[in-house]
């Protein structure tokens, strides 16, 4: 665990409604998270992204980004003193110049258990359709570091969500999203505070608070705060 003198400054990049942004903003107001991180910027490639409206409602600075202009993105992030980039439903490829500069300090959430059901074009409802078409019995969110290939970076945390007999892509999406809202803010804080990080060889080291040492997956630890939070989400 790392002691904090000041909160880590986070930029959230989002293209859509921003429910994960909302979950992060809400979590940062809890005692569990107090003083550890702050959302200092919300940026989007889309002017109509609901995430921008949510940011405005919370007095968080907003910006539009030209998704292919990595240098402009870097300069925006520098202007806001950003230390950690959080992708939350950001549907564009992040330029390599950005993923390289933020190596180990840029994360994403994907709504399936990577490395299955990920990659270019695998987003939104398509992911859940593919899970059902494959007959998978378990799905769930994956939080991972972002590198220069879609959905490939080292995994920070995952959470299992059952696929039920009568599921449609939409019902499965709703169930996975509830788990995302519990898992992602805690995984983001673990990275923000240095509890979980990439080592020199690109491996994820450390553990999320409330989970057994070395575990990125708290199912077996019934006493963990994360397990409680996810259980409450269902
Ligand atoms: C989530 O399902 C997330 O896994 C994916 O995009 C969706 C974003 O939803 N990366 P929201 O905009 O946070 O509501």
Boltz pocket constraint, residues with backbone or C-beta under 6 A from the ligand:
constraints:
  - pocket:
      binder: B
      contacts: [[A, 14], [A, 16], [A, 17], [A, 18], [A, 19], [A, 20], [A, 21], [A, 87], [A, 88], [A, 89], [A, 90], [A, 109], [A, 110], [A, 111], [A, 124], [A, 177], [A, 180]]
      max_distance: 6.0
